[in-house]
Amino acid sequence: MLLAYLAVVIWDQWGWWTRDEEYHFGFLVPFFVAFVLMDRWPALKQILIEGGAPGVDLGRMDRKHWLQHAVGMAMGLIACGGMLMFLLAGVIRLAEGGLSVPSTVLFALSFAAIALSLPYVFVDQDVEGRSIPMSRRLELVKLLMFPALVWLVAAPMPGFVKQELKLFLLDKVVAVVFAVFEVFGYPLLKEGNTFVLPEGRVGVADACSGIRSLTGCVVTGVFLAAVSFKTLLPKLVLVVLAVILAVLSNLARSLFLTIYAYRNGGDSINGLVHDATGYAVLIVTALCLWGGVTVMTLGNRDWSAVLDSDSETTGNASKNE
């Protein structure tokens, strides 16, 4: 059933990936999801086969028992809400006569709710019929977070959010480029988002705001975080690093194009130079993220290993004292 829901999500987002160059990176998302599921399959399989424990006495109404019931009820409500939201997304798509941002966002959001709640609800016993405790079922949900939530990043942003983000990034790009030319003493006039150069004019279009590279780098950063770390802190650090690298690399690209146009004329950056620098930014940013993962791991797959070793060392020191 989850695969059927996922097929609809991919079918819906496929239209954006093919028609809008800002979302061409979406073609990689299914492969990212497949890789993460393959990487985590041994852990998922262990929960399904060996995750069970002796059952809890249902006659005891202790705190833990009530908590398990409360979490189960909550997951059931989330699943029902996700299914209703999925139906609403389909109705909106039919009403719009095709692709629409609201329906795509609702499809992705509803799939996330369904994919994170139904496994908890239905995987209550392992293959031996033993009850799987709440902690193990929540661990199963945690393992499925990337395959469930990454579609929200691949989906197009709501119009007002996208426009505000574009305007913010565009304003920063123009301000930084103008400031750099001022510092080095090159004559440059600014008319809105257009630079007046000695050899012509260069307009900083919406596409130069960097939102395309930002979304692509965030998806790449989230994927690398999912396959490289287990705890939350290093994952957040890597995603923040992806955002910073995307912004800085786009600033560097805009500065390079302006300098190139300053020396060779405004029309010289059209075509090959403009597109080649765009792809170069994505490649360099991806390599920098990979290098960041290498530096952050430092021989350990997860930061928790470092923390555990520090705690053990401290405990041993206390015992010796």
N, C-alpha and C positions, 0 to 999 in steps of 0.2 A: 504494500500500500504506500509506503514511504517512497519507493522508487517511482510509483505512478505520479505522486505529487511532485517529485523532483523532475520528472519528465516534462510536466506542464510548466514548471518554473523555467527550465532550460529553453523550452519552445518559446515561451513568452519573451525571455531576455535575448534570445537569438536575433530577434528583429532589431534590437538596439545595437547589438554587436556588429551587424552587417550594414546598417544604414548610417550609423554615427561613428565617426573615426575616434571620438573621445572614449568610446567603449569597445574598441577593437581588442583591448586586453582581455575582455570577457571570454574570448575563445580559450584562454588558458585556464579559466576557473574550473571547468569540469575535470581537467587533468590534475589540477592541484587537489581537488576534492578526492579523486580516485587515489592519488598518491598518499594522501593523509590517511584514508581508510585502510589502504594496504599496510601502511607503516604501523597503524594502531590495531590491526586485526588480531595479532597475538594477545594483546591486552583485552580486547573485546571478547575474544573466544574464551579466554580464561574465566571471565566473569560468567559467561553463559554455561560453561562446563563445570567449573570448580567454585563458583561464587556462592553457592548455597551454604547454609548453616542450620543447625537444629532450630526448629520453629519456636516462636515465642508463644507462651501460654496466652491465648486470646482472652481468657477469663481475668487476667490481671490488667487492670486499668491504670497502669503506672504512667509516669510522664513520657517515657520513651514510646510506649504503645500509642498514646494519644498523638504524639508528634508524628509518628509514622502514618497514622490515619489522616492527619491534617495535611501532610505533604502529598499523600496520595490523592486526596480530594482536590487539592490545589492543582496538581498535575492534570487531573481529569478535566477540571474546568478550563485550564489553559488549552488542552487538546480540543475541547468542544468549541471554545472561542476561536481557535485557529482554523477549524473547519468552516465555521460560519464566515470568518473573514475571507477564506479562500473562495467560498461561494460568492461573496460580495465582490471580490476582485474579478471573477468571471463575468458577473452581471455588468460591472463598469466597463470591462473590455468590450462586451457586446454592444453596450449603449454607445460607446465611443466609436464603434465601427473598426476597431483595430487597436494598435499599440497606443498606450497612454501611460503617462508617468504614475498617476494614482493607482491604476490596476497593477502595474509592475511592482511598485513598492508594496502594495498589499499582498500580492502573490509571495514575494520574498519574506515579508514579515510573518504571514500566516504559515508558510513552510517552516520557518524557524521555530515558531510556537509548537507546531505539530511534531517536528523531528526531535525536539528536546523533551517533550512531555510523553508521547506515546511509548517510547522505549521504557521509561520508568514505570508506566502503568502496566504494561504487558509482561515485562521481564521480571516477574515476581518469584519465579522458580527457575532453578538450573535444570539441566537435562536429566538429573537424577531425581527431580521432584522435590528437592530441598528448598526451603524458603531463602531467598536472597535478601540479606539485610539492607536497610535503607542506605547505609554508607556506601555499599557496593553499587547499588542502583544509581546513587548520585554520582559515583565515579564513572558509571557508564554514560550518564548525561554529559559529564565533563569531557569525555573522550569524543563526543559527537558535536561539540560546540562549534568547531571550525567548519565541518561540512554543513552545519545548519545555518550559521550566521554569515558566512562569506558572501552569500547571494545578496545580502543587504548592501554590501559594499559595491558589488558588481552592478546593482540596479541604479538607474539614473536618479539623481537628486531631485527633490521637488523644486519647481521653478524658482520660487522666491529664495530658497536656500542657495541654489546654484548661482543665481544672479548676484546675490549679496557677496558670496564668496569670490566670484569672478571680479567684481568691482573692487573688493578689498585687495586681492592679489595684484590686479592690474595697477592700482594706485601705488602699491609698494614697488613694483617693477619700474614704473616711470620715475618715481622719486629717487630710487637708488641709481639708475642709469644717469639721470640728470646730475645728481650729486657727484658721481665719479668723474664725469666730464668737467664739472666745475672745479673739483679739487686739482685736476691735472691741467687746468687752464685752457681747455679747448672750447672755442665759441660754439654755443649750442642754444637754440631757442626752443621753448616748449609751448605748444599751443594745444591745451587739453591733453590728449593721448598721442599727439603727433610731435615729432622732433623736426625742427627745421635745420638742415645741414648745409654746409657750403656747396655740396654736390647734389642737393635735392631734399626730399622730405621722406621721413620714415614714420609710418603709423604703427602704433602698438595695438594690435587687434585683440579681441577677446580671447582668441586662441593662444595668444602669447601670455596670458595671465598665469599659465602653468597648471590649470586645474586638470588638464588631461594627464600630465605627468604625475600630478599629485595623487589622483585616484589610482593610476597604475602602480605607483610606488607603494601606496598604502596596501593594496592587495598583495603585492610581492612581499612586503614586510610582514603582513599578517601570516602569509603562508610560511615564510622562513621561521617566524616565531613559533608557529604551530608544530613544525617538524624538528625544531632545534631545542626547545625548552619545555619543561613540564609545569613550572610554577609561574605565577602571574607577573611578578616583578620584571624578570628579564624580557618577557613578551611585551609588556608595556614600554620598556626602554627601547626595544627594537622598533616598535611601531612609531614611537616619537622620533626616533632616529630617521625612519623612512620619510616622515613628514618634513623634517628639517632638511634632509638631503634633497628632496624634491623641490623645495622652495629655493634653496641655494643654487642648485644646478640650473634651474630655470632662470634665475637672476644672472648667472654666468653666461648662459646662452643668449639672453637678451642683450647683455653688455657686449658680447662678441659680435652679434649681428649689427648692433649700432656702430661699433668701431669699424667693422667691415664696410658698412654703408658709408661711413664718414670718409673712408679712404678711396672707395671705388664707385660711389654713387648710390643713390637710393634704390635703383632697380637691380643692383647687383646681388641683393640677397634673396631675390625671388627664385622660386624653383628649387634647384638641387641644394644650394647652400642652406636655405631655410629648412628643408625637409631632413637633410643629412644631419644637421645639428640637433634637430628634434629627436631623431633615433639615437644619436650619440649620447644625448642626455639620459635617455632611458637605460642604455647599456651601462654607462658609467655609474649611474645610481644603483643599478642592480648589483654590479660588482662591488661597489662600496658597502652595500648591505651585506653581501656575502662575506666581505672582509670584516664587517662589524660582528657578524655571528662568530667568525673564527676568533676574533680577539676576545669576545665576551665569554666564550666557552673555556678557552685556555686549558684544554685537555680534559675538562669536565663537561659532560652532556648537560648538566643542569646546575644552576647556582645553588640549589639546595644542598648539593654535595659539599660545597665549600662551607656553607653555614653549619651543616652537621659536623664536619670535621673540626670547625672552630669550637662548637659547643662541647664536643668530646674532649678536645684539648684542654678547655677551661675546666671541665669536670675532673679530668685526671690531675690537673694542677691543684685543684681544691683538695682532692683526696690526699695528695702528697703532702700538702701543708698540714 
